[in-house]
Amino acid sequence: MEARGAEKEWKCPPHFWMIDSNNVGRCKYCPAVKDFGKLLR
């Protein structure tokens, strides 16, 4: 077996956004982060 370190295959896109009360979305399946507050302005 070969160790590959930090490489990992994500299930994205499409992202599954979980948006908190500060309008910051984090994907459920990968480390992607998006500021949805900018879209509301």
C-alpha positions in Angstrom: 0.0 0.0 0.0 1.1 3.5 -0.8 0.6 6.4 1.7 -0.4 9.5 -0.2 -0.5 12.0 2.7 -3.1 14.8 2.6 -4.7 13.8 -0.8 -8.3 13.0 -0.5 -11.1 12.7 -3.0 -14.2 14.8 -2.2 -17.7 14.2 -3.3 -18.0 17.7 -4.6 -19.2 19.6 -6.7 -22.1 20.1 -6.4 -21.5 21.4 -2.8 -24.0 20.7 0.0 -24.0 24.1 1.8 -24.8 24.4 5.4 -25.3 28.1 6.1 -25.0 29.4 9.7 -26.5 32.5 11.3 -23.6 34.7 10.0 -24.5 33.7 6.4 -21.3 31.7 6.1 -21.7 28.4 4.2 -19.6 25.4 4.7 -19.8 22.3 2.5 -20.9 19.2 4.3 -18.6 17.0 2.2 -15.4 19.1 1.7 -13.6 22.0 3.3 -15.1 24.6 1.0 -16.3 27.9 2.6 -18.4 30.6 1.0 -19.7 33.9 2.3 -23.4 34.1 1.3 -23.8 37.5 3.1 -22.1 39.1 0.1 -24.9 37.8 -2.2 -27.6 39.4 0.0 -26.1 42.9 -0.3 
